[in-house]
Amino acid sequence: MANKVDLSIEYLGVKCENPFFLSSSPVGGCYDMVAKAYESGWGGVFFKTVGRFIADECSPRFDNVTKESTPWIGFKNMEQISDKPLEDNLQAIYRLKRDYPDKIMVATIMGSTDEEWEDLAKLVTDAGADLIECNFSCPQMTSHAMGSDVGQNPDLVRQYSNAVSRSTHIPVIAKMTPNIGNMEIPAIAAIEGGAKGISAINTIKSITNINLEHMTAMPVVGGKSSISGYSGAAVKPIGLRFIAQMKQHPLLKNIQMSGIGGIETWRDALEFILVGSHNVQVTTSVMQYGYRIVSDMISGLSYYMEEKGFKKVEDMVGLALPNIIPAEELDRNVKVIVDIDHEKCIGCGRCYVSCFDAAHQAINWDFEKRRPTVNDECVGCHLCLNVCPVEDCITPGTIRYKDESKRTPTDINFATRYE
């Protein structure tokens, strides 16, 4: 299997053995951690952000969001950049590149002035980094001169991207903050400043939970808390959206992207690749399952490629983008009415309740047999399909057209997806 497909991919001119990278975070902040990640199969690492600033961290610093029996829907992180001296981090980067020359080392840096950015760029270049990532996006820095406050200012993004780019010969990547409405604006500014690639997204400013005893947010630090970054599976839809929008912008369509946000499985990784990412960055999955999760990602992506006939990862980059269109261009003449498999139905009534209270009263309920049936009010919204707890009990079924005279070849192709 592994020999039949090629997981390697070139990212900003650097050959990577696979697209799976650790993101700049607690999972890759010292020699021993990164060495273990490399040996576990990760193609590369975005080293935890280094700078002249040394973080003084709080305790506790993590919290998560759950739903019913599902843990880790979302994850809150109050860490800043590295709490180690810059000299120690530079030594770790140097040793890692010396000991693992075929693995990719991306040095993530953060400064607060032109001089700091320039100095850091030169130092990590001399330490042997393959690429540099500029952290314009950390949402929990204690200084407004760094992090996401910078990333929301296109002029500063352009200025600091230029400071770094002119201080190194290796490609520079700008890491974007999602705490903004239009990411294309600072991303274009970064490219204008000399950056060659974009990473997105960093964590989203959040309050995950409120502690009902202490009357503050979680985690509670000395009776207080603060707003900080949200990640995990819950942010994947937002990450996919930002990558897709940037790749569809005329000034960014040829810029290589590194996808971040809620990537826990090979399928998550593939989704980011399909909207235009040349590699993916992972943290919360490692926090839950350890570095070994990359073996599952490698295996899963390899099997998918073999099954679908893809020989190279590069062949899949951006394949979904032509089918993601503005809302006003969607074909609104089609209704896909659902089918209910009564052999699989457990009679829970969730479809009936949801449709009656939150949709179109399009499901009738037989109270004696505890079975739902679809009536003529169905508009094909598929709320029932999404709330049903039984896999494939409710599925897309009959294709109907609001206006048969406007049925087009596109309609027919669309319909065959369900028939």
N, C-alpha and C positions, 0 to 999 in steps of 0.2 A: 504493500500500500504506500508506504512513505516514499518509495523510489519512483512511483508512478506520477506523482505531482511535485511541483516545485514551490515550496513555501517561501523561498527567498524573494526579496523585493529590494529595489534600489530606492533609497529615500534621500533626496537632496544630494545625489551623487555618491552616497555611501551604501555599500552592499550590506544588507541585513539578512541573516540566515532565516528569519521568520519575522512576521509583523508584530509580534507580541513583546511589549516593553513594560517595565515597571514605570509608573508615573512618579513625578517628583513629590515625595511624601515620606511618611515614617517608614514605609516598607523598604526604602533604599537609601539609608542615611549613613552607612559606614562600610568599611572594607568587608567585614565578615558577612553582612547581610547581602551585599551585592554579589560577592563571590558565590554564596550559596544559590542565589537566584540564577546566575550564569550557569552553574553546574546543573541546575534543575531544568534548563532548556530555554530560558528567556533569551530572546534575540538581542536585547539591549536594555539599558536602564537610563532613565532620566534621574540623575542623582538629586537627592534632596537639596533644595535651594540653599546655595552658599552666598555669603556676603560678609562685609565688614561688621554689620550688625549681628550681634549674638543674642538669640532669643532667650528670654527668661520666662519659662513656661509656667502655666498654672496647673493645679491638680484639684479634682479630675479634669479631663479635657475632652472626653468623648461622650456622645449620647446617640441613641438610635430611635427610629420610628418603626413600629410594628403594626400589623393588622391581623386581628384574630390570632391564628396560630402561626402566622408567617413572620419570622424575625428579619431584621435588617432590610426593610423596605427602603429606608433612608438612614443616613449616617451623618452625624454632626461632629466636626473636628475643629477644635479651638487651638491647634498647634500653629506656630508661625514657621519661619524658616529655621535652618539648622541651629541647634544650641551648642555646636562645637566650634572651636576656634577655626578660622579660615585656613591656617597652616595645616591643621589636622585633616581637613577636608581635601585640600590640595594633595597632600601626601596619599590619602586614600585613592583619589582619582588616578594619580600617577602609578601606584602599585597595581591597581585593578587593570589598567591598560597594559602594563608590563606583563602581568601574569595571565591575562586573557586577551591577547591581541586581536583575536578574531571576533570578539564580542564588541558591541557598540556602546560607547560611553557618551552620554549627552550631559554636559555640565549645565545645570540650571542655576542662574545667577540673579541677584537682585541688589541694586544700588539705590542711592537717593540723590546723587548728583552725576553730572557728566563724567567727572573725574573718577568716581567710584565705579561706574559702569565700564569705563575704559580700562581701568586697572584690573577689574575682575576678568574682563574678556582676555586680557593678555596673560593673566596668571593661569586660567584654566586651559588656555591654548598651549602654554608651555608645559602644563601638566599632562598633556596628551589627549585631551578630549577630542572626539570626532566631530561633535556638533555643540553649539551653544543654544540654550533656551533662555530667553529673557522672561522672567516672571513679572508680568504686569497685572497680576490677577488675584493674588492671595487676599481673601476678604477679611482676615482677622489680624492684620498687622497693627502694632501699637503706635506706629508712625504713619501719618497721612502722606508722608513723602515717598511711601513705598506701597506696593501691592495694588489692589483693585482701584484705589483712588487715582493712581497713575493710569491704569488701564482704561478708565472712563474719559481720559483727557487725550484726544488724538494728537494734540501738539506735543505733549510729553512723550507719548508712544513713539512718534516720529523722531523726536530729538534723541531719545535714549537708544532707539534702534540704530540710529546713525552713529551714535557714540560707540556702540559695541561693534558694529559692522566695520568701521574704519580702524578698529583696534585688533582685528583678527583676520586670518586668511581662511578660516573654516566657516561653513554655512551657519547662519543665525536664524533662530526660530522665535517668534513672538507668541507668548502664551496669553490667550485672551480671557477676559472676565465676562461671565454671563450676566453680571449685574448691570445690564445696559439694554436698551431697546433694540438698537441696530448695531450688531457686532461688525458689520462690513466697514463701518466708518473708521474705527481704530485699526482694523486689520489692514485696510488700504494704507492708512498712515504708516503702519509698521513696514509695509513693503516699500513705500516711498522713502523710508529711512534706511533701507538696505537689507531688511530681513528677507530671507528666501523662502521661509515656510511659516505656517501658523499651527499652533496647538490650541485645541478647544474641546471641552470647556473646563475651566477651573470650577471650584465649588460655588454654590449659590448662597448668598446671605440668608440666614434663616433663624427662626426660633423653632426647635423641634417639639419640645414639650414644656408644659408649665408645671412646676412642682407645687402641689396644692398645700403642702405644709409650710414651706418657706416663702411661698408667694413670689417666686422668681422663675426664670427659665432654667432648663437643664443644659449641661450639668451645673450643680450648685457649687460655687467656689467661695467659701467663707460667707455663705448666706446671700451671695449675689451671682449674677451670670452676665452673659453678653451675647450679642448677635454674632454668629460666625458661620462657617462654610458647611453646606449641605451637599452630600454626595450619595453614592449607592444607586441601587436599581431604579429608585424613583426619579432620578435626574436623566436617565438615558433618553427619554423622548425629547428633552430640552437640548441635550447635546447633539442628537441627530438633526434636530431642526436647525441649529446654528451652523453645523458643518454644511448641510444641504444648501442653506441660503447663501453662505459664502461661496460655495462652489458654483452656484448658479449666477453669481454676479460677474459681469463682463470683465472687470478688472482683477478678479480673483480666481477665475475658472481654471487657470493654468498653474495656480499656486498649490504646492503639495501640502496636505493637511495631516496632522496627527490627531486622531480622534480620542476623546476622553469623556467619561461619564457613565457610570453604571454598568460597566462591562464586566460580567461575571462568567459568561459561557462563550464557547466558540461562536454560537449564533449571534450573540450581542456583538462580538468582534466583527463578524461578517457584515452585520447591518451597517456598522460604521464604514467598512470598506466599500459597501455598495453605494453609499452616499458620497464617496469621494476621498476617504482617508487612505493614506499609504501605510500607516501603521496605527496601532492602538496602544493606549496607556491604561494600566490597571493598578488599583490600590485596594478597594474594599473587598474584592474577591480574595485577594491574598490575605487580608486581615481575618477573613472567615475560614479559609481553607488551606492557607499556606502557599508557598511557592509552587508546590506540586500541581496546582490547578492548571499550570501551563501545559502539562502533559495531556489533560483532557481537551484543552483548546487546540493543541496541535493535532491530536487524533481526530477530533470532531471536524475541524476544517479540512483535513486531508480526505476524510471519507466523503464529505460533501462535494469537494472538488472532483474526486474520482467518480462519484455517482452522476454528477452533472456534466462531466467532460471537460472541466477546466484544467489546463496544464500548469498555469502560473497564477499567483495571486494578482499580479498586475492586470491580468485579463478581466478581473472582476471589479476593479476600482471604478466607482461612479456609475455602474450599470443601472442603478435605480433612478438616477437623476432625471432622465428624460420623461419618466412617468410621474414625477412629482411636479405638478403644475399649479398655477394660481387658481383659487377657488372659482373665479368667474369663468374659467375655461372647462370646468367639469361638465360631463354629459349628465344632465338632470332629467333626461327623458326616460330613464330606466328605473324600474322598481324590482328589487329582488325579494320575492316573498319567501318566508321561511317554511321549511318542512319540520315536523316534529315526529320523531321516532318513538312511538308509544311502547315499543318493546324495551327501550332504554329508559324511558321516563320513570322516575321514582315517585312522582306525585307530590313533590315538595311545594308546588304552587308559586315558586319565585317568579317564573315568567309571567304568570297571570297578574300577580300583585304589582310587579314593576311596570307592566304594560298599562294596567288600569290606572295606577296612581301617577305614572311619570311619562307615559307615551300617548297612545292613541286608542285605548280600549279595544284593541284588535284581537284579543284572546278571550275566548269563552271558557268557562270552567265548569266541568261536570262534577258536582259536589259528591255524588254517590260513587263514581268510579275514580275520582281524583285524577282526572285527565284533562289537559288543555287542548283546545282546537283553535285554529286561526280563522277569523272571520274576514269579511270584505273590507273592513276598515284598515287592514294592514297597509302601511306605507313603505315597508321594507327598511325600517330604521335599524333593525337588528339589536335593539336593546335586550330583548329576550335571549338571544343567542349569547350575549355577553354576560348575562347574570346566571345562566343555567349552570349548575354545578357538575353536570354529567357531560363528559367529553363526547362530542358528535351526536348528542341527543337532539339538539336543534341545529339545523344546518341551512345554508342558502339553498333555495329551491326554485320555484317557478319564476321565470323572467316575464315581466309585464312592461308594456310601454305606455306612457301617458298619451302619446300621440303616435299611432302606428305609421302615419304618413312621414314621420321624421326618423323612422328606423333607418340606420345607416350600416355600412359594413363594419364600422367600428363597434356599433351596438352588438352585432352578431359575434364578433371576436370576444367582446366583453362577456357575452352570455355564455360562451363555451367554457369559460373558466369555472362555471358552476354546474354544467350539465354533464 
